[in-house]
C-alpha cells in the first residue's frame, strides 16, 4: 500500500543508476576548502598542522556535529566561515576514536544527515521509532539507488547496529515504488527481524524531507528519520572508528548521458568533481550544487562540496532557464501542490499590498521553501523568492 | 595569455519547471473548443470558418502590436489571445461584418487586457467585455441570425432570411420549441459557436477532467439558471430551452471559469457562479435583451474583488491521507515460516 501526503509534485524525469555501476572515489585535491557548518566554530588556527580525520570545527549545540579534515596537511586560513587546508599528500591518519558510548562516538565522528543534523542527537533522543528514509523524490538524483546497490551490506549492518543501540525502538524502512528492486534484496536479508518493517511511500517531491516523511508514515511523536547515507555512515564509524570525511554525491543533469555517483572528500571543489565525470555530452549552461528543486545555481566552479550537498547537476535545457515569467494568472495550482496547505498565490497578493495581518492569517511562517509552487506555476512566477520576503515581512 | 572564461547561468531554485505552462493551459482550452469549432463550420458553412480565423488573426495582431508599442516583451506565445479571439468569434452571428470583428478584438485585447497590464491583470474577461460592447452598441448586427446551412462548403445565400433564436421566440411569445434535441445538438439559429450546447459541454467536461478549470463555477452558474427557470415556469421544456439555447454554456464553461477574473477560494467560486446565474436570469426574464449570459459574466467579474475579500482563501493546514500509529509497528508474527 502506498502512503502519501497531500500536495507535492511529481517532478518526473528520474535518472537511473545503471546496474553494474560503482561508487567512484575521488582523491582529495591539493587544497580543501571546508565551509564551517552553521552553528559550528573552528578549533584550528592558520599554520597549524592537521591529520586526516582530525576535528577542525566543533558544534556549539547538540543538533550540529563536528567537522573533520579529510586529509593531513597545513591549515592555510581559518575564519568563522571557512577553513582552507593545504594537502601534504601523505594522508597521515589521526588516532582512532576511542569512545565506547555510541552517542559520544557518533558525535565525535560527525555523522549527520543531508541537512546537517547530528545523528548522535537523534539516537540520544531515544525515539520509539526510527524511520529509515530510502526515498528518492527528485529528478537526476540516484544517491539512494547507488548506496542500496553498492553498499547494501553496510545498510543492513547499520540497521542491526541501530537495533543494538536502541533496544526498544522499532525500525521502519520507507522505500519508493521505483526502488522496490533494491528494497526486496534488503528485506530478504532482514526477513527474520521482527522489529523491522517495510513501507512503500510515494515518490512525490518533497517526500524525502524528514518532517514530510514523519507526517506521511506515523502519528507517533517520538520518532527520528535517518537517511540512507547516514545509516551507512553510522555503520562505518562503528566498524572503522574513523570520522566521516566523505560525501556521496551524484553527478548528473541533462548534459550527461547517465548519472554517476562519487564519494567525495569534504571540501573538494565542484570543478574537480565535474572533471571526474566521464559521460558528458555537452557544455553545461548552469551548474547546480544540490538538488534540482532547491539547490543553488553556482557561478564559481571552485565552490566546495560539504556534507549538505547530495548532488551536482549540469543543466542545459531551456526549461531550466529563468525566463517567460508573466503575472500570476490566479489558476490556484500552487494551492493544490503546497505540502504545508498554504496558499502561495494569496500570500503573494498580500505581500504586494504590505498586508502583514493577512500574511499571518495565511500562516506564511509555515512555508518551508520547498519550491513545489514554483515548479507547478504555469506563469513561471518565482514564488519561493517572494515567499521568503513575505516571511521576513511577517516577522 | 588571455583566457576565455565562460560564465554560468545563475537563477533561484527550482531549476526545473513543469511543462504545463500558460501556453499549455490555453492550448487545452483550444482543444476543448475544437469540437464546437468543427460543428460551427458544418452548421454555418464557410463564413463561420472565415470569421473565426479572421477573429484570431485580429487578436494575435492587436496583442503583438500593443505589446510592441508599449515596449514590453511579446506574450503572443502564451496563446491566451487566441482563446479570446475564438470565444469572440463564437459569440458573433455568422452574418457579422468583418470590421465589427476587428472592433471587438481591438476592445478586448488592447483596451480591456493590455491597457490593464496584460494577462493576469485584466479586471474583467476581455471576450465578455468586448461582446457586451458589441451587443449594446451594434444590436442590429449582433442579432441578425440565419437558419443553419448544414454543410462545410455552404455559403450564405443572397436571399437568406433573418430568423429568431429559440430564446427570443420564448421571450416574445412564450412558445417553447418543437425539437429540443436539435437545439441541444446545435442545429438551430444562433451565434457561430454557441449553438451546440452538447459539444460545448464535452469541451467543458474535458477541461474539468484535465483539472484546467474548476467545476464549481459552471455547475453553480448553470444550476442557478436551471433552478430559477424551473421556479419561474414549472415547465421542464422551458427550463431546458433556457439552458441549451443562447450563450449560457459557452459563458459558463469558457468565460466565467477564467481564473484571472474569478474568485480564488472554492466557496467564492460557488458564489460567483450563483451571481452569474441570477444576473443571466434577471436579464433574460426582465431585461430588453434576450440573452444575458455574457453581461452576467461581466457583472460577476466586477463583483469578484468583493467576493475575494468576503470569502478569502484560508490556510488549509496539514493533512495526510493515511497514517499509522506506533502500535502498527509492534512486532507481529510473520505468516511465513
Interface residues (C-beta under 8 A of the other chain):
Chain A: X3 X4 X5 X6 X9 X11 X13 X128 X129 X139 X170 X172 X191 X194 X195 X197 X215 X216 X217 X218 X219 X220 X283 X284 X285 X286 X287 X288 X290 X292 X293 X294 X295 X296 X297 X298 X299 X301 X313 X315 X319 X320 X321 X322 X324 X326 X327 X328 X329 X330 X331 X332 X335 X339 X340 X341 X342 X343 X345 X346 X358 X361 X362 X363 X366 X371 X374 X375 X376 X377 X378 X379 X380 X382 X384 X385
Chain B: X6 X7 X8 X9 X10 X11 X12 X13 X14 X15 X16 X17 X18 X19 X20 X21 X22 X24 X25 X75 X78 X117 X118 X119 X120 X121 X214 X259 X260 X262 X264 X312 X313 X314 X315 X316 X317 X318 X319 X320 X321 X322 X323 X324 X325 X326 X329 X330 X331 X332 X334 X336
